Amino acid sequence: MTDTCLFCRIVRGEIPSTEVLSTDRSYAFRDLNPQAPTHVLVVPRVHITSADDITAAHAADVADLFVAGQQVARSEGCMPDGYRLVFNVGEISGNSVPHLHLHVLGGRRLGWPPG
C-alpha cells in the first residue's frame, strides 16, 4: 500500500467508506457517484496501479477480486438478471484513481457503451 493512494487509505480505514464486503485480499465499498442502482468498487488490499500492471505474481489477488465481485453482485440481488464487471485503464477511460478497482454494476438494464 502507499501513503497517498486514495483507495489504499480507504482500505486502511483512514478515509470512511460504506463497506459491502471484506476479505483477506479484497475490500468492496459503495461508489460515491453511482452509475447504476448497484455500483460497488472492489479493490485489492495490495496496491496495483491498474489492470495494465497485473503480473503473474498478482494471481491470487486478482482471483479474489473476481470472486469478491461475484459475491457482491449476488448479495446485492443482481442475479439472476445479471451484472457488469468493469476495469478502466488510463485516464481517457475514466480511471481517476490509480489503484486497480473492479466496478460491479447492476440493478437495471445497462446500455452499451457503458455510461
DSSP file (Angstrom, degrees, kcal/mol; ACC not computed):
  #  RESIDUE AA STRUCTURE BP1 BP2  ACC     N-H-->O    O-->H-N    N-H-->O    O-->H-N    TCO  KAPPA ALPHA  PHI   PSI    X-CA   Y-CA   Z-CA
    1    1 A M              0   0    0      0, 0.0     2,-0.3     0, 0.0    45,-0.1   0.000 360.0 360.0 360.0 156.0    0.0    0.0    0.0
    2    2 A T        -     0   0    0      1,-0.1     6,-0.0     3,-0.1     0, 0.0  -0.780 360.0-128.0-111.9 159.9    1.0    3.6   -0.5
    3    3 A D  S    S+     0   0    0     -2,-0.3    -1,-0.1     1,-0.2     0, 0.0   0.793 106.3  36.6 -73.5 -29.4    0.7    6.5    1.9
    4    4 A T  S    S+     0   0    0      4,-0.0     2,-0.2     5,-0.0    -1,-0.2   0.597  83.4 113.0-104.6 -12.4   -1.0    8.8   -0.7
    5    5 A C     >  -     0   0    0      1,-0.1     4,-2.3     2,-0.1     5,-0.2  -0.450  60.5-143.2 -67.5 126.6   -3.2    6.5   -2.7
    6    6 A L  H  > S+     0   0    0     -2,-0.2     4,-1.8     1,-0.2    -1,-0.1   0.914 100.0  44.7 -55.5 -48.4   -6.9    7.2   -2.0
    7    7 A F  H  > S+     0   0    0      2,-0.2     4,-2.7     1,-0.2    -1,-0.2   0.851 110.2  54.2 -71.7 -33.3   -8.0    3.6   -2.2
    8    8 A C  H  > S+     0   0    0      2,-0.2     4,-2.1     1,-0.2    -1,-0.2   0.910 109.7  49.4 -61.3 -40.5   -5.1    2.4    0.0
    9    9 A R  H  <>S+     0   0    0     -4,-2.3     5,-2.2     2,-0.2     6,-1.0   0.864 110.3  50.0 -67.8 -35.6   -6.2    5.0    2.6
   10   10 A I  H ><5S+     0   0    0     -4,-1.8     3,-1.3     4,-0.2    -2,-0.2   0.936 109.8  50.8 -65.1 -46.7   -9.8    3.7    2.3
   11   11 A V  H 3<5S+     0   0    0     -4,-2.7    -2,-0.2     1,-0.3    -1,-0.2   0.887 109.8  50.6 -58.4 -39.8   -8.6    0.1    2.8
   12   12 A R  T 3<5S-     0   0    0     -4,-2.1    -1,-0.3    -5,-0.2    -2,-0.2   0.585 116.7-115.9 -75.2  -9.3   -6.6    1.2    5.9
   13   13 A G  T < 5S+     0   0    0     -3,-1.3    -3,-0.2    -4,-0.5    -2,-0.1   0.577  83.2 120.6  85.7   9.8   -9.7    2.9    7.3
   14   14 A E  S   <S+     0   0    0     -5,-2.2    -4,-0.2    -6,-0.2    -5,-0.1   0.769  77.0  41.1 -76.1 -25.9   -8.2    6.4    7.2
   15   15 A I  S    S-     0   0    0     -6,-1.0    -2,-0.2    -9,-0.1    -1,-0.2  -0.988  97.6-114.7-121.9 130.1  -11.0    7.6    4.8
   16   16 A P        +     0   0    0      0, 0.0     2,-0.3     0, 0.0    -2,-0.1  -0.281  40.1 166.7 -67.2 149.2  -14.5    6.5    5.6
   17   17 A S        -     0   0    0     -7,-0.1     2,-0.9    -4,-0.1    14,-0.1  -0.960  43.0-106.3-150.8 164.2  -16.4    4.2    3.1
   18   18 A T        -     0   0    0     12,-0.3    12,-1.9    -2,-0.3     2,-0.1  -0.838  41.9-142.1 -98.2 101.4  -19.5    2.2    3.1
   19   19 A E  E     +A   29   0A   0     -2,-0.9    10,-0.3    10,-0.2     3,-0.1  -0.361  30.6 169.1 -67.3 137.3  -18.2   -1.4    3.3
   20   20 A V  E    S-     0   0A   0      8,-2.9     2,-0.3     1,-0.4     9,-0.2   0.663  70.9  -4.7-111.6 -38.4  -20.1   -4.0    1.3
   21   21 A L  E     -A   28   0A   0      7,-1.3     7,-3.3     2,-0.0    -1,-0.4  -0.982  56.8-165.9-157.8 145.4  -17.6   -6.9    1.6
   22   22 A S  E     +A   27   0A   0     -2,-0.3     2,-0.2     5,-0.2     5,-0.2  -0.993  12.7 168.2-138.3 130.5  -14.2   -7.5    3.1
   23   23 A T        -     0   0    0      3,-2.9    -2,-0.0    -2,-0.4    22,-0.0  -0.730  52.8 -93.9-125.3 178.6  -11.8  -10.5    2.5
   24   24 A D  S    S+     0   0    0     -2,-0.2     3,-0.1     1,-0.2    -1,-0.0   0.807 125.8  25.1 -62.8 -28.4   -8.2  -11.1    3.4
   25   25 A R  S    S+     0   0    0      1,-0.1    20,-3.1    35,-0.1    21,-0.5   0.603 122.1  43.9-112.8 -16.5   -7.2   -9.8   -0.1
   26   26 A S  E     - B   0  44A   0     18,-0.3    -3,-2.9    19,-0.1     2,-0.4  -0.900  52.3-159.6-134.4 158.3  -10.0   -7.5   -1.2
   27   27 A Y  E     -AB  22  43A   0     16,-2.4    16,-2.8    -2,-0.3     2,-0.4  -0.993  10.9-162.5-137.9 130.5  -12.2   -4.7    0.0
   28   28 A A  E     +AB  21  42A   0     -7,-3.3    -8,-2.9    -2,-0.4    -7,-1.3  -0.937  16.4 163.7-117.7 136.5  -15.6   -3.7   -1.5
   29   29 A F  E     -AB  19  41A   0     12,-2.4    12,-3.2    -2,-0.4   -10,-0.2  -0.978  41.4 -87.1-148.8 157.9  -17.3   -0.4   -0.9
   30   30 A R  E     - B   0  40A   0    -12,-1.9   -12,-0.3    -2,-0.3    10,-0.2  -0.409  43.1-116.2 -69.9 137.5  -20.1    1.7   -2.4
   31   31 A D        -     0   0    0      8,-2.6     8,-0.1     1,-0.1    -1,-0.1  -0.523  13.9-140.2 -70.6 137.9  -19.1    4.1   -5.2
   32   32 A L  S    S+     0   0    0      1,-0.3    -1,-0.1    -2,-0.2    -2,-0.1   0.688 100.8  40.2 -73.6 -18.5  -19.7    7.8   -4.2
   33   33 A N  S    S-     0   0    0      6,-0.1    -1,-0.3     0, 0.0    -2,-0.0  -0.618  89.4-160.4-127.6  71.2  -21.0    8.6   -7.7
   34   34 A P        -     0   0    0      0, 0.0     5,-0.1     0, 0.0    71,-0.0  -0.229  18.0-168.8 -63.9 139.1  -23.1    5.5   -8.6
   35   35 A Q  S    S+     0   0    0      1,-0.1    80,-0.1     3,-0.1     4,-0.1   0.367  77.0  19.8-102.9   0.4  -23.8    4.9  -12.3
   36   36 A A  S    S-     0   0    0      1,-0.1    71,-0.1    74,-0.0    -1,-0.1  -0.954  94.1 -92.2-157.6 164.9  -26.4    2.2  -11.5
   37   37 A P  S    S+     0   0    0      0, 0.0     2,-0.6     0, 0.0    70,-0.2   0.889 123.5  41.3 -54.0 -39.9  -28.6    1.1   -8.6
   38   38 A T  E    S+ C   0 106A   0     68,-2.5    68,-1.9    70,-0.1     2,-0.3  -0.956  71.5 153.7-106.2 118.3  -25.8   -1.3   -7.6
   39   39 A H  E     + C   0 105A   0     -2,-0.6    -8,-2.6    66,-0.2     2,-0.4  -0.794  12.0 162.4-145.4  99.2  -22.4    0.3   -8.1
   40   40 A V  E     -BC  30 104A   0     64,-2.1    64,-2.9    -2,-0.3     2,-0.4  -0.936  28.4-142.0-120.9 139.2  -19.7   -1.1   -5.8
   41   41 A L  E     -BC  29 103A   0    -12,-3.2   -12,-2.4    -2,-0.4     2,-0.5  -0.866  11.2-162.8 -99.8 134.2  -15.9   -0.9   -6.2
   42   42 A V  E     -BC  28 102A   0     60,-2.4    60,-2.8    -2,-0.4   -14,-0.2  -0.980  14.2-179.6-116.7 123.1  -13.8   -3.9   -5.3
   43   43 A V  E     -B   27   0A   0    -16,-2.8   -16,-2.4    -2,-0.5     2,-0.2  -0.910  29.0-115.5-122.8 146.8  -10.1   -3.2   -4.7
   44   44 A P  E     -B   26   0A   0      0, 0.0   -18,-0.3     0, 0.0     4,-0.2  -0.544  20.9-131.8 -74.4 148.6   -7.2   -5.4   -3.8
   45   45 A R  S    S+     0   0    0    -20,-3.1     2,-0.3    -2,-0.2   -19,-0.1   0.804  93.7  72.5 -69.9 -27.9   -5.7   -4.7   -0.5
   46   46 A V  S    S-     0   0    0    -21,-0.5     2,-0.6   -45,-0.1   -21,-0.0  -0.666  99.7-107.1 -83.7 143.4   -2.2   -4.7   -2.1
   47   47 A H        +     0   0    0     -2,-0.3     2,-0.4    52,-0.1    -2,-0.1  -0.621  45.4 165.9 -77.4 117.4   -1.5   -1.7   -4.3
   48   48 A I        -     0   0    0     -2,-0.6    52,-4.1    -4,-0.2     6,-0.1  -0.999  30.3-144.4-125.1 126.3   -1.7   -2.5   -8.0
   49   49 A T        -     0   0    0     -2,-0.4     2,-0.3    50,-0.3    -1,-0.1   0.913  66.2 -31.6 -63.8 -46.5   -1.8    0.6  -10.1
   50   50 A S    >   -     0   0    0     49,-0.1     3,-1.8    48,-0.1     4,-0.3  -0.957  65.5 -86.5-160.4 174.9   -4.1   -0.7  -12.9
   51   51 A A  G >  S+     0   0    0     37,-0.3     3,-1.0    -2,-0.3    38,-0.1   0.773 123.2  64.0 -61.2 -25.3   -5.1   -3.8  -14.9
   52   52 A D  G 3  S+     0   0    0      1,-0.2    -1,-0.3    -3,-0.0    37,-0.0   0.632 100.7  52.1 -73.3 -13.1   -2.2   -3.0  -17.2
   53   53 A D  G <  S+     0   0    0     -3,-1.8    -1,-0.2     2,-0.1    -2,-0.2   0.378  79.3 122.0-103.8   2.5    0.2   -3.6  -14.3
   54   54 A I    <   -     0   0    0     -3,-1.0     2,-0.3    -4,-0.3    -3,-0.0  -0.446  37.9-179.0 -68.6 136.6   -1.0   -7.0  -13.3
   55   55 A T    >   -     0   0    0     -2,-0.1     3,-2.0     1,-0.0     4,-0.1  -0.774  46.6 -94.2-125.1 173.8    1.6   -9.7  -13.3
   56   56 A A  G >  S+     0   0    0      1,-0.3     3,-1.7    -2,-0.3     4,-0.2   0.801 121.6  67.7 -58.4 -29.0    1.5  -13.5  -12.6
   57   57 A A  G 3  S+     0   0    0      1,-0.3     3,-0.3     2,-0.1    -1,-0.3   0.699  95.9  55.9 -64.7 -18.4    2.6  -12.6   -9.1
   58   58 A H  G <> S+     0   0    0     -3,-2.0     4,-2.7     1,-0.2     5,-0.3   0.313  73.2 112.5 -93.7   7.5   -0.8  -11.0   -8.6
   59   59 A A  H <> S+     0   0    0     -3,-1.7     4,-2.6     1,-0.2     5,-0.2   0.871  77.4  45.2 -53.0 -47.5   -2.8  -14.1   -9.5
   60   60 A A  H  > S+     0   0    0     -3,-0.3     4,-2.1    -4,-0.2    -1,-0.2   0.885 114.4  49.1 -66.8 -37.9   -4.2  -14.7   -6.0
   61   61 A D  H  > S+     0   0    0     -3,-0.3     4,-1.8     2,-0.2    -2,-0.2   0.912 113.7  45.6 -67.2 -41.9   -5.2  -11.1   -5.5
   62   62 A V  H  X S+     0   0    0     -4,-2.7     4,-2.0     2,-0.2    -2,-0.2   0.895 111.5  52.0 -70.0 -40.2   -6.9  -10.8   -8.9
   63   63 A A  H  X S+     0   0    0     -4,-2.6     4,-2.3    -5,-0.3    -1,-0.2   0.926 110.6  48.6 -60.4 -43.6   -8.7  -14.1   -8.4
   64   64 A D  H  X S+     0   0    0     -4,-2.1     4,-2.9     1,-0.2    -1,-0.2   0.867 106.5  57.6 -64.2 -35.9  -10.0  -12.9   -5.1
   65   65 A L  H  X S+     0   0    0     -4,-1.8     4,-2.1     2,-0.2    -1,-0.2   0.920 109.8  44.1 -59.4 -44.8  -11.1   -9.6   -6.7
   66   66 A F  H  X S+     0   0    0     -4,-2.0     4,-2.3     2,-0.2    -2,-0.2   0.911 113.9  48.8 -68.6 -43.0  -13.3  -11.5   -9.2
   67   67 A V  H  X S+     0   0    0     -4,-2.3     4,-2.4     2,-0.2    -2,-0.2   0.913 112.0  49.8 -63.4 -41.8  -14.7  -13.9   -6.5
   68   68 A A  H  X S+     0   0    0     -4,-2.9     4,-2.7     2,-0.2    -1,-0.2   0.903 108.7  53.4 -62.0 -41.1  -15.5  -10.8   -4.3
   69   69 A G  H  X S+     0   0    0     -4,-2.1     4,-2.4    -5,-0.2    -2,-0.2   0.907 109.2  48.2 -59.7 -42.9  -17.2   -9.2   -7.3
   70   70 A Q  H  X S+     0   0    0     -4,-2.3     4,-2.4     2,-0.2    -2,-0.2   0.928 111.8  49.5 -62.1 -45.7  -19.4  -12.2   -7.8
   71   71 A Q  H  X S+     0   0    0     -4,-2.4     4,-2.7     1,-0.2    -2,-0.2   0.903 111.1  49.6 -62.4 -41.6  -20.3  -12.3   -4.1
   72   72 A V  H  X S+     0   0    0     -4,-2.7     4,-2.0     2,-0.2    -1,-0.2   0.949 110.4  50.0 -61.2 -49.3  -21.1   -8.6   -4.1
   73   73 A A  H  <>S+     0   0    0     -4,-2.4     5,-2.7     1,-0.2     6,-0.4   0.907 114.3  44.6 -58.2 -43.5  -23.3   -9.0   -7.2
   74   74 A R  H ><5S+     0   0    0     -4,-2.4     3,-1.5     1,-0.2    -1,-0.2   0.922 113.1  49.4 -68.0 -43.6  -25.2  -11.9   -5.6
   75   75 A S  H 3<5S+     0   0    0     -4,-2.7    -1,-0.2     1,-0.3    -2,-0.2   0.780 109.0  54.2 -68.1 -24.2  -25.6  -10.2   -2.2
   76   76 A E  T 3<5S-     0   0    0     -4,-2.0    -1,-0.3    -5,-0.2    -2,-0.2   0.424 119.2-111.4 -87.6   0.5  -26.9   -7.0   -3.9
   77   77 A G  T < 5S+     0   0    0     -3,-1.5     4,-0.2    -4,-0.2    -3,-0.2   0.713  74.6 135.8  80.8  21.6  -29.6   -9.1   -5.7
   78   78 A C     >< +     0   0    0     -5,-2.7     4,-3.2    -6,-0.2    -4,-0.2   0.640  43.6 113.5 -78.6 -14.0  -28.1   -8.7   -9.2
   79   79 A M  T  4  +     0   0    0     -6,-0.4     4,-0.0     1,-0.3     0, 0.0  -0.862  67.4  19.8-105.2 142.2  -28.7  -12.4  -10.1
   80   80 A P  T  4 S+     0   0    0      0, 0.0    -1,-0.3     0, 0.0    -2,-0.1  -0.982 125.1  54.4 -92.8   0.3  -30.3  -14.0  -12.0
   81   81 A D  T  4 S-     0   0    0     -4,-0.2    -2,-0.2     1,-0.2     2,-0.2   0.877 106.7-120.4 -64.9 -37.6  -30.8  -10.8  -14.1
   82   82 A G     <  -     0   0    0     -4,-3.2    25,-0.5    -9,-0.1     2,-0.3  -0.509  23.3-137.8 121.4 170.6  -27.1  -10.1  -14.5
   83   83 A Y  E     -D  106   0A   0     -2,-0.2     2,-0.4    23,-0.1    23,-0.2  -0.954  15.7-115.0-158.4 168.7  -24.5   -7.6  -13.8
   84   84 A R  E     -D  105   0A   0     21,-3.0    21,-2.7    -2,-0.3     2,-0.5  -0.943  13.8-159.8-118.2 137.6  -21.4   -5.9  -15.3
   85   85 A L  E     -D  104   0A   0     -2,-0.4     2,-0.4    19,-0.2    19,-0.2  -0.979  21.0-176.4-112.7 127.2  -17.8   -6.1  -14.1
   86   86 A V  E     -D  103   0A   0     17,-1.9    17,-2.9    -2,-0.5     2,-0.4  -0.984  20.5-172.7-133.9 133.2  -15.6   -3.2  -15.4
   87   87 A F        -     0   0    0     -2,-0.4     2,-0.4    15,-0.2    15,-0.1  -0.990  14.5-157.2-113.5 131.2  -12.0   -2.3  -15.2
   88   88 A N        -     0   0    0     13,-0.5     2,-0.5    -2,-0.4   -37,-0.3  -0.915   6.1-162.2-105.5 137.2  -10.9    1.1  -16.6
   89   89 A V        -     0   0    0     -2,-0.4     4,-0.2   -39,-0.1     3,-0.1  -0.968  52.4  -1.2-124.5 117.3   -7.3    1.5  -17.6
   90   90 A G  S > >S-     0   0    0     -2,-0.5     5,-1.5     1,-0.1     3,-1.1   0.086  87.9 -76.6  89.5 158.5   -5.8    5.0  -18.0
   91   91 A E  G > 5S+     0   0    0      1,-0.3     3,-1.7     2,-0.2    -1,-0.1   0.862 123.9  57.9 -61.2 -41.6   -7.2    8.5  -17.7
   92   92 A I  G 3 5S+     0   0    0      1,-0.3    -1,-0.3     2,-0.1    -2,-0.1   0.672 100.1  60.3 -70.1 -12.7   -9.1    8.6  -21.0
   93   93 A S  G < 5S-     0   0    0     -3,-1.1    -1,-0.3    -4,-0.2    -2,-0.2   0.586 126.0 -99.7 -83.8 -10.5  -11.1    5.5  -20.0
   94   94 A G  T < 5S+     0   0    0     -3,-1.7     2,-0.7    -4,-0.4    -3,-0.2   0.460  74.3 146.8 103.2   4.7  -12.4    7.4  -17.0
   95   95 A N      < +     0   0    0     -5,-1.5    -1,-0.3     1,-0.2    -2,-0.1  -0.652  11.8 164.9 -77.5 113.4  -10.0    5.9  -14.4
   96   96 A S        +     0   0    0     -2,-0.7    -1,-0.2     1,-0.2    -5,-0.1   0.545  59.4  61.1-107.6  -9.4   -9.4    8.7  -11.9
   97   97 A V  S    S-     0   0    0      2,-0.1     2,-2.6   -92,-0.0    -1,-0.2  -0.965  75.6-141.3-121.0 116.1   -7.8    6.7   -9.1
   98   98 A P  S    S+     0   0    0      0, 0.0     2,-0.3     0, 0.0   -48,-0.1  -0.353  71.6  97.0 -77.8  65.0   -4.5    4.9   -9.9
   99   99 A H  S    S-     0   0    0     -2,-2.6   -50,-0.3   -52,-0.1   -49,-0.1  -0.930  87.2-100.4-147.6 124.6   -5.3    1.8   -7.9
  100  100 A L        +     0   0    0    -52,-4.1     2,-0.3    -2,-0.3   -52,-0.1  -0.157  52.3 170.5 -46.4 129.9   -6.8   -1.3   -9.5
  101  101 A H        -     0   0    0    -13,-0.2     2,-0.5   -58,-0.2   -13,-0.5  -0.984  28.0-144.3-150.4 140.0  -10.5   -1.4   -8.9
  102  102 A L  E     -C   42   0A   0    -60,-2.8   -60,-2.4    -2,-0.3     2,-0.5  -0.888  15.8-144.5-103.1 123.7  -13.4   -3.5  -10.3
  103  103 A H  E     -CD  41  86A   0    -17,-2.9   -17,-1.9    -2,-0.5     2,-0.6  -0.784   8.3-160.5 -87.0 127.3  -16.7   -1.8  -10.8
  104  104 A V  E     +CD  40  85A   0    -64,-2.9   -64,-2.1    -2,-0.5     2,-0.4  -0.952  18.3 179.6-107.2 114.8  -19.7   -4.1  -10.0
  105  105 A L  E     +CD  39  84A   0    -21,-2.7   -21,-3.0    -2,-0.6     2,-0.3  -0.937  17.3 111.9-121.0 136.8  -22.7   -2.6  -11.7
  106  106 A G  E     +CD  38  83A   0    -68,-1.9   -68,-2.5    -2,-0.4   -23,-0.1  -0.965  19.2 102.8-174.5-169.7  -26.3   -3.9  -11.8
  107  107 A G  S    S+     0   0    0    -25,-0.5     2,-0.3    -2,-0.3   -24,-0.1   0.381  92.6  39.3  92.9  -3.6  -29.9   -3.4  -10.7
  108  108 A R  S    S-     0   0    0    -26,-0.1     2,-0.3   -70,-0.1    -1,-0.1  -0.964 102.1 -72.2-160.9 166.2  -31.1   -2.1  -14.1
  109  109 A R        -     0   0    0     -2,-0.3     2,-0.5    -3,-0.1    -3,-0.1  -0.516  50.3-145.6 -64.8 128.5  -30.6   -2.8  -17.8
  110  110 A L        -     0   0    0     -2,-0.3    -1,-0.1    -5,-0.1   -74,-0.0  -0.882  10.6-143.3-104.3 123.9  -27.2   -1.5  -18.7
  111  111 A G        -     0   0    0     -2,-0.5     4,-0.2     2,-0.1    -1,-0.0  -0.183  25.7 -86.8 -77.7 173.1  -26.8    0.0  -22.1
  112  112 A W  S    S+     0   0    0      2,-0.1     3,-0.0     3,-0.1    -1,-0.0  -0.998 107.5  40.9-127.3 132.8  -23.8   -0.2  -24.4
  113  113 A P  S    S-     0   0    0      0, 0.0    -2,-0.1     0, 0.0    -1,-0.0   0.558 105.5-110.4 -71.8 161.7  -21.4    1.6  -24.5
  114  114 A P              0   0    0      0, 0.0    -2,-0.1     0, 0.0    -4,-0.0  -0.200 360.0 360.0 -58.0 149.5  -21.2    1.8  -20.7
  115  115 A G              0   0    0     -4,-0.2    -3,-0.1   -80,-0.1    -5,-0.0   0.380 360.0 360.0 140.7 360.0  -22.1    5.1  -19.1
